[in-house]
Amino acid sequence: MSVPGRVIAGRYELSTLIGQGGMGQVWTAYDQRLDRRVAVKLLRPDKVAGQEADELRRRFVRECRVTAQVDHPGLVTVHDAGNADDDLYLVMQYVDGSDLADHLAEHDPYPWPWAVAVATQLCAVLSAVHAVPIVHRDLKPRNVMVKPDGTLTVLDLGVASVIDSDTTRLTHTGSPIGSPAYMAPEQAMGGAVGPYTDIYALGVLLHELLSGNVPFAGTTALGVLHRHLYEPPLPVRQLRPETPEALEALVLRMLAKDPQHRPASTQEVYEALVPLLPTRGNPSGPLDPTRPFLRPSAPWPDRARTPAAQPTPMESTSKRPDVAQAVDDVKRLLGEGRITQAVDILGAILPAAAAQHGEHSPVVRTLRKQYAATLMDDGQYRRALPELRRLADERAAEAGVADPAALQFRYDAAQCLEQLGEPAAALTEYRALLPYYENQYATTDREIALEVRRRIGHLLLALGDRAAAHDMLRALLYDAERVHGPAHAFPGEIRRTLHWLGQVRG
């Protein structure tokens, strides 16, 4: 695929292969322009066929852009991304140290205060990631580096999100991409993922640090998944009696089968861990993960900060923006794929356009639709949701609740809820929308109805209701085969999920 000395994008000279998988490689490389060592991940879209390769490219670009929005010292920094010949490349900070799997192997048994320090640092990183919102999807010891100063760096955020965003479509096997030992039941079953999915993986990782082994192991991926779904984890104090009771109870909550029974957020996990952190003494040496708490290099706030609204380029000036020119700029930027900048300009010109044309004018309505759509395309679901709800309410008041545009705004809002890790709210919205689409006769509406039913089935999986999900997807498969034929990709995906679900239930 690649060889040492190959130069990517006329700048990054590959040096040493440090990781390889079915779809890509990871290299240490040399940034010729800035004279620094970097890590380069190469993905091969040609490993998947046709439209799926195009989908991988699209998701790769989007996820790299979304990942770049996360600013946290515990997350590997993304420097660059793009295309090089047949490869998609991602250039990242090179992290010196030991991965957490090796760190655990070298310090067996792992001191429980170290486990607490590791989990606390990971909570801080995941809280920043979930605020974007992004779900890591593949948190495991090999994706965590322990640096010489004891701080942790989380790897593989954007690429994990790309590859695992639609596992059945990209693998053709129905086998989820990821690590079964750390995979939450809802993720392995193809259900909707959210912050609760990463909380489960963190619970597995914490159990492993405390006990020396993952809570669920087996000789096959299916066997491991079956244990995740049906077997209770062994309380860690039966293996390590010195573990505090509060820590054991927290791990058991994080490993709850039902996502709704887990801690509500990584912030809640963080607050439960803080009282267990060491408060005095000296680090035991290099790579001691308690070092950041025993000898912090600088003061940090004692509570998680909420991300502030991002200023737009026009907010600091009193000059009235030229709406027509700004619209042209937005079109140009979107054509060039510079979506984040387009979002900022749209957000800045909306007040000026409302003052110039009127809040309810066609010009302003069009701009608000573009703003909401661009926010979604940029992965800014938290900001898109209120815009979409407002547009839906206004359109429904004007044209009725069954108006196609009003329904589309509500459908997009439901997708935002799903991406924000609110499966119960998303499920409620999809269920409310479904009758409107099923009562229509247009081909497009029937297609949307099938997709809504698929999303309902996956959300039921995420919420732990496997029986209801099975019934929903089985009925959907029958209707999808009548509409598309049995060889179409859509019923094929449903069939694989049902096959996997049937295997696990059996």
C-alpha positions in Angstrom: 0.0 0.0 0.0 2.7 2.5 1.0 6.5 2.3 1.6 8.9 4.3 3.8 10.0 7.5 2.0 6.7 8.1 0.2 5.6 11.7 0.5 2.0 12.4 1.1 0.5 15.7 -0.2 4.0 16.9 -1.1 4.8 17.4 2.6 4.5 14.3 4.9 7.3 11.7 4.4 6.4 8.3 5.7 8.9 6.8 8.0 7.8 3.7 10.1 4.7 1.6 9.9 3.2 1.4 13.4 -0.2 0.0 12.8 -2.2 -1.8 10.1 -5.7 -3.0 9.5 -8.0 -4.2 6.7 -8.8 -0.7 5.5 -5.7 1.3 6.3 -2.3 1.9 7.9 -0.8 4.2 10.5 2.7 5.6 10.0 5.1 7.8 11.8 6.0 10.5 9.3 8.1 13.7 8.9 6.4 17.0 8.2 8.9 18.5 5.8 7.4 22.0 6.0 7.4 22.4 9.8 10.2 20.1 10.7 8.3 17.9 13.1 7.3 14.3 13.6 3.6 13.4 13.0 1.4 10.4 12.7 -0.3 9.7 9.4 -3.3 7.5 9.0 -4.1 6.2 5.5 -7.5 4.8 4.5 -8.3 2.9 1.3 -11.8 3.7 0.0 -11.1 1.2 -2.8 -11.4 -1.6 -0.2 -15.2 -1.0 -0.4 -17.1 -0.9 -3.7 -19.0 1.8 -5.7 -21.3 4.1 -3.8 -20.0 2.8 -0.5 -16.5 4.2 -1.3 -18.1 7.6 -2.1 -19.9 7.4 1.2 -16.7 6.6 3.1 -15.0 9.6 1.4 -17.9 11.9 2.3 -18.0 10.7 5.9 -14.3 11.0 6.2 -14.2 14.6 5.2 -17.1 15.5 7.5 -15.8 13.6 10.5 -12.4 15.2 10.2 -14.0 18.6 10.1 -16.2 17.8 13.1 -13.3 16.3 15.0 -11.3 19.5 14.5 -13.9 21.3 16.6 -12.9 19.5 19.7 -10.3 21.4 21.7 -9.0 19.4 24.6 -5.4 18.6 25.7 -6.4 14.9 26.2 -7.4 14.4 22.6 -4.9 13.9 19.8 -4.6 17.0 17.7 -5.6 16.7 14.0 -3.2 18.7 11.8 -4.4 18.0 8.3 -6.6 15.7 6.1 -7.2 15.1 2.4 -6.8 12.9 -0.6 -3.5 11.5 -1.9 -3.7 9.2 -5.0 -6.1 6.4 -3.9 -5.7 7.2 -0.2 -7.6 9.3 2.3 -5.0 10.7 4.7 -5.3 12.1 8.2 -2.3 13.8 9.8 -2.2 13.8 13.6 0.0 14.8 16.5 2.6 12.2 17.2 2.2 11.1 20.9 5.2 9.8 22.8 4.6 7.3 25.5 3.0 3.9 26.1 -0.4 2.7 25.1 -2.7 1.9 28.0 -2.7 -1.9 27.2 1.1 -2.1 27.5 1.0 0.2 30.6 -1.4 -2.2 32.3 0.7 -5.3 31.4 3.8 -3.6 32.8 2.1 -2.7 36.1 0.1 -5.8 37.1 -1.7 -5.6 39.4 -2.7 -2.0 38.5 -3.0 0.2 41.6 -6.6 1.1 42.0 -5.8 4.9 42.5 -4.1 4.7 39.0 -7.3 3.2 37.6 -9.3 6.1 39.1 -6.8 8.6 37.7 -7.0 7.1 34.2 -10.8 7.0 34.2 -11.1 10.6 35.5 -8.8 11.9 32.8 -10.8 10.0 30.2 -14.1 11.4 31.5 -12.7 14.9 30.9 -11.8 14.1 27.3 -15.1 12.3 26.6 -17.1 15.2 28.0 -15.5 17.6 25.5 -16.0 15.1 22.7 -19.7 14.5 23.6 -20.3 18.3 23.7 -19.6 18.6 20.0 -21.4 16.0 19.8 -19.3 13.1 18.7 -19.3 9.5 20.0 -15.9 7.8 20.0 -17.3 4.3 19.4 -14.0 2.5 19.9 -12.6 3.4 23.3 -10.2 0.7 24.4 -6.7 0.6 26.0 -4.9 0.5 22.6 -6.6 3.8 21.7 -5.3 5.6 24.8 -1.7 6.7 25.3 0.0 7.4 28.6 2.5 10.1 28.2 5.7 10.5 30.2 4.1 13.2 32.4 1.3 10.8 33.3 -1.4 12.6 31.2 -3.5 10.6 28.8 -4.2 11.2 25.1 -7.2 9.6 23.3 -6.6 8.4 19.8 -8.7 7.5 16.7 -11.7 9.8 17.4 -12.5 10.9 13.9 -11.6 7.8 12.0 -13.5 5.5 14.5 -16.6 7.7 14.0 -16.2 7.4 10.2 -15.7 3.6 10.0 -18.3 2.7 12.6 -21.0 5.1 11.5 -22.7 2.4 9.4 -21.1 -0.9 10.2 -23.4 -3.2 8.1 -23.1 -1.1 5.0 -19.3 -0.9 5.1 -18.4 -4.5 6.2 -21.0 -6.5 4.2 -20.9 -9.1 6.9 -23.2 -7.8 9.6 -20.3 -7.9 12.0 -19.8 -4.6 13.8 -16.4 -2.9 13.4 -14.7 -2.4 16.7 -13.6 -4.4 19.6 -16.2 -6.8 20.9 -14.7 -6.9 24.4 -15.4 -3.1 24.8 -18.6 -2.8 22.7 -21.9 -1.8 24.3 -24.8 -4.1 23.6 -26.7 -1.4 21.6 -23.7 -0.7 19.4 -23.0 -4.3 18.6 -26.7 -4.8 17.7 -26.7 -2.0 15.2 -28.8 0.3 17.4 -28.3 4.1 17.8 -25.2 5.0 19.7 -24.6 8.0 22.0 -22.6 9.1 24.9 -24.0 6.2 26.9 -22.1 3.9 24.5 -18.8 5.4 25.4 -19.7 5.3 29.1 -20.2 1.5 28.8 -16.8 1.1 27.0 -15.2 3.2 29.8 -16.8 0.9 32.3 -15.3 -2.1 30.6 -11.9 -0.4 30.5 -12.1 0.5 34.2 -13.1 -3.1 35.1 -10.1 -4.3 33.2 -7.7 -2.0 35.0 -9.0 -3.0 38.4 -9.3 -6.8 37.8 -6.7 -7.4 35.1 -9.2 -8.8 32.7 -12.2 -7.5 30.6 -15.5 -8.5 32.2 -16.7 -10.5 29.2 -14.4 -12.7 27.2 -14.9 -15.6 24.8 -13.4 -17.5 21.9 -15.7 -15.9 19.3 -17.1 -12.4 18.8 -20.6 -13.8 19.0 -19.9 -15.5 22.3 -18.5 -12.2 23.7 -21.6 -10.3 22.5 -23.9 -12.9 24.1 -22.2 -12.4 27.4 -22.4 -8.6 27.1 -26.1 -8.9 26.5 -27.1 -11.5 29.1 -24.5 -12.1 31.8 -23.9 -9.8 34.7 -20.3 -8.6 35.2 -18.4 -10.0 38.1 -18.1 -7.3 40.9 -14.4 -6.2 41.0 -14.1 -6.5 44.8 -14.4 -10.3 44.4 -11.1 -10.1 42.5 -9.5 -7.1 44.2 -10.9 -6.8 47.7 -9.0 -3.5 48.3 -11.1 -1.7 45.7 -13.4 0.9 47.3 -17.1 -0.1 47.4 -18.1 3.1 45.8 -15.8 2.4 42.8 -17.2 -1.1 42.4 -20.7 0.3 42.4 -19.8 2.9 39.8 -18.3 0.3 37.5 -21.5 -1.9 37.8 -23.7 1.1 36.9 -21.5 1.9 33.8 -21.9 -1.7 32.7 -25.7 -1.7 32.9 -27.3 -3.5 29.9 -29.9 -0.8 29.5 -28.3 2.6 28.5 -30.9 4.4 30.6 -29.6 2.7 33.8 -26.0 3.9 33.2 -24.7 7.3 34.5 -26.4 10.1 32.6 -23.1 11.6 31.4 -19.3 11.4 31.7 -19.6 14.5 33.9 -21.6 12.4 36.4 -18.9 9.6 36.2 -16.2 12.2 36.7 -18.0 13.6 39.9 -18.2 10.1 41.3 -14.5 9.5 40.7 -13.1 12.8 42.1 -13.5 11.8 45.8 -11.4 8.7 45.1 -8.5 10.5 43.6 -5.2 10.7 45.5 -4.8 14.0 47.3 -1.2 13.9 48.6 2.1 12.2 48.1 4.5 12.0 45.2 4.2 10.3 41.8 5.9 6.9 41.7 7.8 7.7 38.6 7.4 8.3 34.9 4.1 7.3 33.3 2.3 7.6 36.6 -1.3 8.6 35.7 -1.9 10.2 39.1 0.9 12.8 38.4 -1.5 15.3 36.9 -3.5 15.3 40.2 -0.5 15.2 42.6 1.7 17.6 40.7 -0.4 19.6 38.3 1.6 21.8 35.9 -1.1 24.5 36.1 -4.4 25.2 37.9 -7.5 23.9 36.2 -11.2 24.8 36.9 -12.8 22.5 39.4 -15.8 21.9 37.3 -16.3 21.2 33.6 -16.7 24.2 31.4 -19.6 24.4 29.0 -18.6 25.3 25.5 -19.3 28.9 24.7 -21.0 30.0 21.6 -18.5 30.6 18.8 -18.2 34.2 17.7 -18.8 34.9 14.1 -16.5 37.0 11.9 -19.0 39.8 11.8 -20.1 40.1 15.5 -17.2 42.4 16.5 -18.0 45.1 13.9 -20.7 47.7 13.8 -20.6 47.8 10.0 -23.9 46.5 8.5 -23.1 43.4 6.4 -24.1 43.3 2.8 -26.7 40.5 2.7 -26.5 39.9 -1.0 -22.7 39.7 -1.0 -22.8 37.4 2.0 -25.2 35.0 0.3 -22.8 34.9 -2.7 -19.9 34.2 -0.3 -21.9 31.3 1.3 -22.6 29.7 -2.0 -18.9 29.9 -3.0 -17.8 28.5 0.4 -20.2 25.6 0.3 -19.1 24.8 -3.3 -15.5 24.7 -1.9 -16.5 22.5 1.0 -15.7 25.2 3.6 -18.9 24.5 5.6 -17.8 25.8 9.0 -17.0 29.2 7.6 -20.3 29.3 5.7 -22.1 28.5 9.0 -20.4 31.5 10.6 -21.4 33.9 7.8 -25.0 32.7 7.7 -25.3 33.1 11.5 -24.0 36.6 11.2 -26.1 37.9 8.3 -29.5 36.6 9.7 -30.1 39.6 12.0 -29.2 42.0 9.3 -31.4 40.3 6.8 -34.3 40.3 9.2 -33.8 44.0 9.8 -33.6 44.7 6.1 -36.4 42.4 4.7 -38.5 41.5 7.8 -38.3 38.6 10.2 -40.9 36.5 8.2 -39.9 37.5 4.7 -39.1 34.8 2.0 -35.4 36.0 2.0 -35.0 35.4 5.7 -36.9 32.2 5.7 -34.7 30.9 2.9 -31.5 31.9 4.8 -32.8 30.2 8.0 -33.4 27.0 6.1 -29.9 27.1 4.6 -28.5 27.9 8.1 -30.2 24.9 9.7 -29.2 22.6 6.8 -25.6 23.8 6.9 -25.4 23.4 10.7 -26.5 19.8 10.2 -24.0 19.2 7.5 -21.3 20.6 9.7 -22.3 18.2 12.5 -23.5 21.1 14.8 -26.7 19.3 15.8 -27.0 21.1 19.1 -27.3 24.5 17.3 -29.4 23.1 14.4 -32.1 21.6 16.6 -33.8 24.8 17.8 -33.6 26.3 14.3 -35.3 23.2 12.9 -38.0 23.2 15.6 -38.8 26.9 15.0 -39.0 26.3 11.2 -41.3 23.3 11.7 -43.6 25.2 14.1 -43.9 28.2 11.7 -44.5 26.1 8.7 -47.1 23.9 10.5 -48.9 27.1 11.6 -49.1 28.3 8.1 -49.8 25.2 6.1 -50.9 22.5 8.6 -49.0 19.8 10.5 -49.1 17.4 7.5 -47.4 19.9 5.2 -44.3 18.2 3.6 -41.9 21.0 4.5 -43.1 21.0 8.2 -42.6 17.2 8.3 -39.2 17.4 6.8 -38.1 20.0 9.4 -39.4 17.6 12.2 -37.6 14.7 10.6 -34.3 16.6 10.5 -34.9 17.6 14.2 -35.4 13.9 15.1 -32.1 13.1 13.4 -30.4 15.8 15.5 -31.9 14.3 18.7 -30.5 10.9 17.6 -27.1 12.3 16.9 -27.1 14.2 20.3 -27.5 10.9 22.1 -31.2 11.3 23.1 -32.7 8.1 21.8 -35.9 8.2 23.8 -36.7 11.8 22.5 -35.8 10.8 19.0 -37.9 7.7 19.1 -40.9 9.7 20.3 -40.5 12.1 17.4 -40.1 9.4 14.7 -43.2 7.6 16.0 -45.2 10.8 15.8 -44.0 11.4 12.3 -44.5 7.9 10.9 -48.3 8.0 10.4 -48.0 11.1 8.2 -45.6 9.5 5.9 -47.5 6.1 5.8 -50.7 7.9 4.8 -49.1 9.5 1.8 -49.0 7.9 -1.7 -46.0 9.5 -3.2 -43.0 7.2 -3.8 -40.7 9.6 -1.9 -43.0 9.5 1.2 -43.1 5.7 1.2 -39.3 5.7 1.0 -39.1 8.0 4.0 -41.7 5.9 5.9 -39.4 2.8 5.5 -36.4 4.8 6.7 -38.3 6.1 9.7 -39.2 2.6 10.6 -35.6 1.5 10.3 -34.5 4.3 12.6 -37.3 3.3 15.1 -36.0 -0.3 15.1 -32.4 0.8 15.8 -33.5 3.2 18.5 -35.4 0.4 20.2 -32.2 -1.6 20.1 -30.3 1.3 21.7 -32.9 1.5 24.5 -32.6 -2.2 25.2 -36.0 -3.3 23.9 -34.8 -6.1 21.6 -38.1 -7.9 21.3 -39.9 -4.7 20.0 -36.9 -4.0 17.7 -37.1 -7.5 16.3 -40.8 -7.2 15.6 -40.4 -3.8 14.0 -37.5 -4.9 11.8 -39.2 -8.2 10.8 -42.3 -6.3 9.6 -40.1 -3.7 7.9 -38.1 -6.4 6.0 -41.4 -7.8 4.5 -42.5 -4.4 3.3 -39.0 -3.3 2.1 -38.7 -6.5 0.0 -42.1 -5.8 -1.6 -41.0 -2.3 -2.5 -37.4 -2.8 -3.5 -37.0 -6.5 -4.1 -35.0 -8.9 -2.0 -31.7 -8.1 -3.6 -31.8 -4.4 -2.8 -29.3 -3.0 -0.3 -32.0 -1.6 2.1 -33.7 -5.0 2.9 -30.3 -6.6 2.8 -29.2 -4.4 5.7 -32.4 -5.1 7.7 -31.9 -8.8 7.0 -28.4 -8.8 8.4 -29.5 -7.0 11.5 -32.3 -9.5 12.1 -29.9 -12.4 11.5 -27.5 -11.0 14.0 -30.3 -10.3 16.5 -31.7 -13.8 16.0 -28.3 -15.3 16.7 -27.9 -13.4 19.9 -31.5 -14.0 21.1 -31.0 -17.7 20.4 
